[in-house]
Amino acid sequence: MDGATRRTALVTGANRGLGLAVVPGLVAHGVQVALTARLEGAAEAMAEQLAAEGISVFPHQLDVTDPSSVVRAVRDTVHHFGRLDILVNNAAVAIDSGQPAAAPDFEKVSATIETNLIGAWRCAAAAIPEMKKNDYGRIVNVSSGLASLTTMSGTNVSYRVSKVGLNAVTRILAAELAGTGILVNSCSPGRMNTRMAYRETDRPAEAGAATVVWLATLPGDGPTGGFFGEDHIQVAW
């Protein structure tokens, strides 16, 4: 299968943490990957490191809060590979640890929602027209167990709200795209030893990546509109 017919994925926030851990898993499934990061140098540096390990990727700058950056990343990925089949919406921020809902820092609230919810939504809207060209697509929105309405208490308020919104967009898009060959799901990869999780656990990012890769490579009869946790378990909304 040549490059123009192989599945192609764009992974946001892929220069470290979960996003980076997802890349080798996709490559192992024969997927071509556009590795994106908010800073161009970060994407290029990680691409060089992966190349030394025998993993080839296409590095590209992508700031999900910048509409023009999103358009460029999708356009250049399609120009480079000839297609776009998979979008992993991984880029996110967690900047409100300890923030109560009754006394919010609305600058942090706005920044969090702009990145975690609107940024992911923006990327999906840019990718979907390219996916429709081949009647195939997989959109994986990286959510969180903190977004489950059954356990909605505690702090990290803007982060929780942003991920609840992301789950809602997941279900809406899945319904809109039914019958097009595009499957849309979200997942909670679990707490991992990453900067976003404040490194409060020893669980490696590779463990969380397994569910993301599974959703990104689902067969045509795979689920859509679901919220999945570790080991591909359906999570209560």
C-alpha positions as CSV (number, residue, x, y, z in Angstrom):
1,M,0.0,0.0,0.0
2,D,1.6,3.3,-1.1
3,G,1.6,6.5,0.9
4,A,-1.5,7.9,-0.9
5,T,-3.7,5.0,0.2
6,R,-2.3,4.3,3.7
7,R,-4.4,5.6,6.6
8,T,-3.1,8.9,7.8
9,A,-3.5,10.4,11.3
10,L,-3.0,13.8,12.8
11,V,-2.3,13.8,16.5
12,T,-2.5,17.1,18.5
13,G,-0.2,17.8,21.4
14,A,2.0,14.9,20.3
15,N,5.5,16.1,21.4
16,R,5.2,14.6,24.9
17,G,3.0,12.7,27.3
18,L,0.0,10.7,26.0
19,G,0.1,12.3,22.5
20,L,3.7,11.1,22.0
21,A,2.8,7.6,23.4
22,V,0.0,7.3,20.9
23,V,2.3,7.8,17.9
24,P,4.3,4.5,17.9
25,G,1.0,2.6,18.4
26,L,-0.5,4.1,15.3
27,V,2.7,3.5,13.3
28,A,2.6,-0.1,14.4
29,H,-0.8,-0.3,12.8
30,G,0.6,0.9,9.5
31,V,-0.7,4.5,10.0
32,Q,1.2,7.5,8.7
33,V,1.3,10.2,11.4
34,A,1.5,14.0,11.5
35,L,3.0,14.8,14.8
36,T,1.9,18.2,15.9
37,A,2.9,20.6,18.7
38,R,2.1,24.1,19.7
39,L,5.7,25.1,18.9
40,E,7.2,24.1,15.6
41,G,10.6,23.4,17.2
42,A,9.0,21.0,19.6
43,A,7.4,19.0,16.9
44,E,10.6,18.9,14.8
45,A,12.8,17.9,17.8
46,M,10.5,15.0,18.6
47,A,10.3,13.9,15.0
48,E,14.1,13.7,15.0
49,Q,14.2,11.7,18.2
50,L,11.6,9.3,16.8
51,A,13.5,9.0,13.5
52,A,16.6,7.8,15.5
53,E,14.3,5.1,16.8
54,G,13.2,4.1,13.3
55,I,9.8,5.8,13.5
56,S,9.1,8.3,10.7
57,V,6.5,11.1,11.2
58,F,5.6,14.4,9.6
59,P,6.2,17.2,12.2
60,H,4.0,20.3,12.0
61,Q,3.2,23.3,14.2
62,L,-0.4,23.3,15.5
63,D,-2.0,25.6,18.0
64,V,-5.5,24.4,18.5
65,T,-6.6,27.9,19.8
66,D,-5.6,29.5,16.5
67,P,-8.0,28.9,13.6
68,S,-5.4,29.6,10.9
69,S,-3.0,27.2,12.5
70,V,-5.5,24.4,12.5
71,V,-6.3,25.0,8.8
72,R,-2.6,25.0,7.9
73,A,-1.9,21.8,9.8
74,V,-4.8,19.9,8.1
75,R,-4.0,21.4,4.7
76,D,-0.3,20.5,4.9
77,T,-0.9,17.0,6.3
78,V,-3.2,16.3,3.3
79,H,-0.7,17.8,0.9
80,H,2.1,15.7,2.4
81,F,0.3,12.4,2.7
82,G,-2.5,12.8,0.2
83,R,-5.3,12.2,2.7
84,L,-6.4,12.5,6.4
85,D,-8.3,9.6,8.0
86,I,-7.7,9.9,11.7
87,L,-7.7,12.7,14.2
88,V,-6.6,12.3,17.8
89,N,-7.7,15.4,19.8
90,N,-5.1,15.1,22.6
91,A,-3.9,18.7,23.1
92,A,-5.2,20.1,26.4
93,V,-4.4,22.1,29.4
94,A,-5.0,21.6,33.1
95,I,-4.3,24.9,34.9
96,D,-7.0,25.1,37.6
97,S,-5.9,22.6,40.2
98,G,-7.7,23.5,43.5
99,Q,-10.0,26.0,41.9
100,P,-13.6,25.9,43.4
101,A,-16.7,26.6,41.3
102,A,-17.9,29.3,43.7
103,A,-14.7,31.3,43.3
104,P,-13.4,30.7,39.8
105,D,-10.6,32.4,37.9
106,F,-12.4,33.1,34.7
107,E,-9.3,33.8,32.8
108,K,-8.3,30.2,33.5
109,V,-11.8,29.0,32.7
110,S,-11.7,30.7,29.3
111,A,-8.2,29.4,28.5
112,T,-9.2,25.9,29.4
113,I,-12.4,25.8,27.5
114,E,-10.8,27.4,24.4
115,T,-8.1,24.7,24.3
116,N,-9.8,21.6,25.6
117,L,-13.3,22.0,24.1
118,I,-13.3,24.6,21.3
119,G,-9.8,23.7,20.1
120,A,-10.7,20.0,19.7
121,W,-14.0,20.9,18.1
122,R,-12.2,23.3,15.7
123,C,-9.8,20.5,14.7
124,A,-12.6,18.0,14.1
125,A,-14.5,20.6,11.9
126,A,-11.4,21.1,9.8
127,A,-10.7,17.3,9.5
128,I,-14.2,16.1,8.7
129,P,-14.3,17.4,5.1
130,E,-11.1,15.5,4.3
131,M,-12.4,12.3,5.9
132,K,-15.6,12.5,3.9
133,K,-13.6,12.4,0.6
134,N,-12.7,8.8,1.4
135,D,-15.9,7.8,3.2
136,Y,-13.7,7.0,6.2
137,G,-12.7,8.7,9.4
138,R,-11.9,8.1,13.1
139,I,-12.0,11.0,15.5
140,V,-10.8,10.3,19.0
141,N,-11.4,13.0,21.6
142,V,-9.2,12.5,24.7
143,S,-11.5,13.2,27.7
144,S,-11.2,12.3,31.3
145,G,-12.8,10.4,34.1
146,L,-13.3,13.8,35.7
147,A,-15.9,14.4,33.0
148,S,-18.3,11.7,34.2
149,L,-21.5,13.2,35.5
150,T,-21.8,10.4,38.0
151,T,-18.7,11.7,39.9
152,M,-19.1,15.4,39.3
153,S,-17.6,16.9,42.5
154,G,-14.4,18.4,43.6
155,T,-12.1,21.0,42.1
156,N,-10.4,21.3,38.7
157,V,-13.7,22.9,37.7
158,S,-12.9,24.4,34.3
159,Y,-11.1,21.2,33.3
160,R,-14.1,19.1,34.2
161,V,-16.5,21.4,32.4
162,S,-14.3,21.5,29.3
163,K,-14.2,17.7,29.1
164,V,-18.0,17.3,29.8
165,G,-18.4,19.7,26.8
166,L,-16.0,17.6,24.7
167,N,-18.1,14.5,25.5
168,A,-21.2,16.3,24.4
169,V,-19.6,17.3,21.1
170,T,-18.5,13.7,20.6
171,R,-22.0,12.4,20.8
172,I,-23.4,15.2,18.6
173,L,-20.8,14.7,15.9
174,A,-21.3,10.9,16.0
175,A,-25.0,11.4,15.4
176,E,-24.5,13.9,12.6
177,L,-22.0,11.7,10.9
178,A,-23.9,8.4,11.1
179,G,-23.6,6.5,7.8
180,T,-20.7,8.5,6.5
181,G,-18.0,6.0,7.6
182,I,-16.7,8.5,10.2
183,L,-16.7,7.2,13.8
184,V,-16.4,9.7,16.7
185,N,-15.6,8.6,20.2
186,S,-14.1,9.9,23.4
187,C,-12.0,8.2,26.0
188,S,-10.6,8.5,29.5
189,P,-7.1,7.0,29.3
190,G,-6.7,7.1,33.0
191,R,-4.2,8.9,35.2
192,M,-0.6,8.7,33.9
193,N,2.8,9.9,34.7
194,T,2.6,13.0,32.6
195,R,3.0,16.7,33.3
196,M,-0.7,17.3,33.0
197,A,-1.3,14.8,35.8
198,Y,1.3,16.6,37.9
199,R,3.3,13.3,37.8
200,E,1.3,12.0,40.8
201,T,1.4,8.4,39.5
202,D,4.0,6.0,38.1
203,R,1.6,4.6,35.4
204,P,3.2,5.2,32.0
205,A,1.6,7.1,29.2
206,E,1.9,4.1,27.0
207,A,-0.7,2.3,29.2
208,G,-3.2,5.1,28.5
209,A,-2.4,5.2,24.8
210,A,-3.7,1.7,24.2
211,T,-7.4,2.8,24.3
212,V,-6.7,5.8,22.1
213,V,-5.0,3.6,19.4
214,W,-7.8,1.1,19.7
215,L,-10.4,3.8,19.0
216,A,-8.3,5.3,16.2
217,T,-8.1,2.0,14.3
218,L,-11.7,0.7,14.8
219,P,-13.2,-1.4,12.1
220,G,-16.2,-0.1,10.2
221,D,-18.7,-1.7,12.5
222,G,-17.0,-0.3,15.6
223,P,-18.8,1.8,18.2
224,T,-19.4,5.5,17.7
225,G,-20.5,8.2,20.2
226,G,-19.1,6.2,23.1
227,F,-17.0,7.2,26.1
228,F,-14.4,4.5,26.8
229,G,-12.0,4.0,29.7
230,E,-8.9,2.0,30.3
231,D,-8.8,-1.4,28.5
232,H,-11.7,-0.1,26.3
233,I,-14.4,-0.3,29.0
234,Q,-17.5,1.8,28.4
235,V,-17.6,4.6,30.9
236,A,-20.8,6.0,32.4
237,W,-21.6,9.4,31.0
